[in-house]
Amino acid sequence: MVVQWSNELPLGKIVGDVAVNLPNSVWEMKDKPFGSIMGDMVMLPTGDVLIINGAQAGTRSLIINGAQAGTQGFEMASQPCLFSVLYRSSELIGLQFMTLNSGLVSRTYHSTANLLSDGRILITGSNPHYFYKFSVEFPTEFRIEAFSLEYLSPDKANIRPLWWMSQRKWVKEDDLMNDCICWARKVDPKIEESFLRTLMAQTSWLNLKS
């Protein structure tokens, strides 16, 4: 058997979606706008999912950050995934994936993304090498970016959720929801709330895919 390594292998576009809170739910397979791997997925206060970083070619790649061709790690990824994707499960099929503005920094491997309390996404890191390397096509990356989404635009100010730090322990059995961040907005005739604990996401696209 011959094993061939390549950083130009095309990556699949298929992703799986399941409603884990509903009984008897089944997986639905959907197509992203482009193939990618080793990206990060961040749950947003709107209930949507931001897919960011990664690569678009190789054995594996990413969505927010990452590459679009090649192999996960080992300096074998190519075509950095500079465009983030917003996944809106409540939209009609065909409208659920929306490609967002391009970033400037290639983050092909082991980047991180974290939802900040003001609604922005903090993005940092990437190192597809065994040690630190800086004079290569995809160098070890220490730059930090803040990604702002549509709900932070000035024209959304009148409907933008307010946020506060919760001092209440919501789950008695453990502290998973302790000191969480809450977003709330009035949606006539009701009030809509989102409770999120802003944990770091790292290579979560790979984790959710496997």
N, C-alpha and C positions, 0 to 999 in steps of 0.2 A: 504494500500500500504506500502511495506517495502522498505526502501532506504538503500542500502548497500554501505559503503565506503570501498574502497580498493586502495592500492598503487601498485597493480600488474595488473591492467586492461590493456590489450594491446591497443596500439594506432594505429589509421589509418595511412596509407601511402599516401593517395590520396591528391593531391594539385591541385589547379586551376590556369590556365594561360590564360591571355587575352591580346591582343594587343590594348591598350587603345587609341593609336594614329591612328588606322585604322577604317574607316567607316564599319559598319555592322559586326564587329568582334564578335566572340562568344567564350565562355569559353571552354577551352580544359582541361580535367581531366587527370592527370598523376600520376604515382606512384614514390614516393621517395624510396631510398634504404632501409629505415627503418622508422617506425612510430615515431613521436616525437611531442612535443608541448612546448609553451612558450619560443621559441628561438628568435633569432634576424636575420633579413634579411638586408643585406647591399648591395647597388648597387655599383658595381666596375667601375673603369674608362674604363675597357674593354667592358662594357655592360653586363657582366655576373652578377649573384647574388650569394653572399656568404650567406649560411644558417648556423648559428652557435649558440651553447649553447642549453640548454633545457633538457627535460627529455624524456624517451622512454616508460614509463609505467605509468598507472594511468588514471585519467579522461582527463588530458591534458599534453602535453610535448613539448620540444623544438628542434631546429635544430642546430644553433651554440649557445652553452650553452643550459641549460635546462635538462629535464629528459626524459626517455623513457618508464616510467610506473608510474601509480598513478594518483593523482588529482592535478590540478593546485593550488599551494599554500597550506596553511593549513597543512604543513608538510606531505602531502599525495602523493608526487611524489617519484619515485625510478628510478634506472637505469639511472644515469646521461648521457647525450648525449655528450660524449667527442670528437666524430668525427664530423668535419664540412663537409658540402656538398656544392659543387660548382654546380650551375645550369646554364647551357649554352643553352639558347633557340635556338641558331642558329645551334646547332648540330642535327644530325639525331635522331629520336626517338629510345630510347634504349641506347643512348650515351650522353644524355643531363645532367644526374646527375653523378657527380664524387665525391666519398668519399675521403676526404683529411686526412692528418696525424692527429693523436689523440692529444688532449690537455692534460694538467695535472690537471686542476682545475675543480671541479664539480660546475656548475652554473645552478641550477635547477629552479630558479625562480627570475624574475626581475633583470636579468643581462642587461648590455648595451654594444653596439658595435658601434664604430664610425670610419669612414674612415678618416685617417690622410692625410695631404697634400703630404706626401712622398709615399703614396700608401699602407702603412701598415694599419691594423685594430687594434684599441685600444679596449681592452676588459676588463671589470671590473664588480664588483658587484655580488650579488645573496643573497637573504635572504628569504627562504620559511617560516620563523617564524614571529610571531606577534611582538616579541621584538628581540633584539640581543641575539643569542645563539652560543656558541663556542664549547661546549663539547658534540656535537651530530654528527650524521653521515654526515649531510650536513650543516655545520655551516654557520653563517653569514660571507660573504666573502668580504674582502677589497683588496685582491691582484689584481694587474694589469698585463695584458699580452699584448704583441704586436704580432699580427699574420701576417706573411709575406706570400704572395702568389707567384705563379710561375713566374709572370711577374717581380718580383724583384730579380730573380736568376741571377748570373753573366753571364750566357750564353745568357741572353736576353738583355744585356746592349745595343747592337747595334740597337735594335728595341724598346727599352723602351721609353714610352712617356715622354716628358718634361712637367713640370708643372710650373704655375705661378699664383699669386693672381691677379684677375681682379679688376681694379679700375673703370671700366666702369659700369654704371647702365644699365643693359640689358632690363629691363622691366619698362616702364614708369608708369604703373598703380599702382605698388606696389614695394616693395623692396625684393621680393622673390629671385631674382637672383643677388642681389647686393653683391659685394665682394665674388663672387663665385670663385672656383678653376677650372682652365682649364688644361686639359691634351691634348697634341697634339703629333702626330707622323706622319711621312711620310710613306704612303703606296702607292708605285708607281702604277699608275701615279697620285695619289691624296694625299691629306692631310686629315687625320682623326682627329677630335677633339671631346672631351667630356667635357661638362660643368656640374659641380656638386656642389651643396652646401652641405657641410659635416655636416649635422644635426645628432644628436644622434639618434640611433635606440634602442628602449626598447620594449621588448615583441612584436616586430613587426610581428613575425610569427603568433601570436594569432590575431593581428589586421587585417592582410591580410586574415586570414582564416575565420574571422567572417563576 
